[in-house]
Amino acid sequence: MKKILTLIISLSLVAVAAGCGTKAAGDTKGAAAPVKTKDTITIAWYPNESGAELKDAREELGKAVAAATGKKVEHKTTTDYIIAIEAIASGGADLAYMGPQGYVEANAKNNKVQPLVVSSGESGTLEDAVYYSWLGVRKGEEAAYKNGSAFAIDKIAGKKFSFVSNSSTSGFKVPSANIVNYFSKQDQYKKLTVDDLLQGGKDKFFSEVLFGGTHQGAAVNLLTGKADVAAFCDTCVANYVEVSSGTANTPGAVYKVKQGAAEPFNTQVGKEFSLISVTPVLNSPFAINTGTVSAEDTKKLKDAFTSDAITKNPKIFLPKDSKDAGVFKQKSGKEKFLPVDDAFFAPVRMLSSN
């Protein structure tokens, strides 16, 4: 994983057309207007983290926020990415756990929305602070997606494909950029654009395009046969699947739905899928609306998130051998939250400007 962020930046640069600039987030420097103190802090959650199986994890994080600020905490669970993005941008939420692309969109709507922290990588640093965007196919069908002994995405053209949401980084932005970059080198697809991937049909790149709404939904679209290939990420399905064979987060790895998996995987127990493509993606931030949260409370929250109390809380960072469902999990024992600024997400903003 050495220098993995350099690889991500390289991916972004390749994905952006020549002469295409980055989109500025807006000037957040200078004296800020005083923020009126509120009695309640509202935390918005993406659909991926809004399920009942993650209620305890959400509430434990909420307890930490309440203890740090002395304020009440309300959780805003959602059924659509856009709801969470709009909530943090409009001030309907004060904090939000969101993907990098969602953060970029919220920041573009309101530059007072800024990243607070991200979870580190296994090294305990930002150097490997990544998760993975997968392209998966059903077990037994993976041989069709090989060129010789190596996996390739040539055969995804003409297939039924499921993304997550067009506001998803790993479930849309990264895979769509990869697809366009790969296929546009071929004469047949030299004019291919991301917009061409949004709808399916006889004269389209995909025969059918679905959006799962969540990473879990995209994976289930694959397992149920609604899609031949699906894009989703490792972290959002980690509570429901386990490695059946191969090496985790590598092409060729096979994953199986666990016994006792919660909805929507409860009807897919034992079913398997194979990875044909794996791409690292910058870790997701907790974003904060600095227009609704005072500078004093922002500092308290940053200090709390990066404290040993949260790092060592087994209900927030689940132990490696834990069978419980959670949002964050220790792998090396070094994982923790680290502060970041807007510049950390420049590679994602570049993808968005393509």
PyMOL commands that set and color helices and strands:
alter all, ss='L'
color gray80, all
select helices_A, chain A and resi 4-15+47-49+52-69+81-90+100-109+142-145+154-156+169-183+187-189+194-197+215-223+234-237+295-305+308-311+342-352
alter helices_A, ss='H'
color red, helices_A
select strands_A, chain A and resi 40-45+72-77+95-97+113-119+130-138+146-147+150-151+160-163+208-211+229-233+241-245+254-257+272-282+285-289+317-318+328-329+337-339
alter strands_A, ss='S'
color yellow, strands_A
deselect
rebuild
show_as cartoon
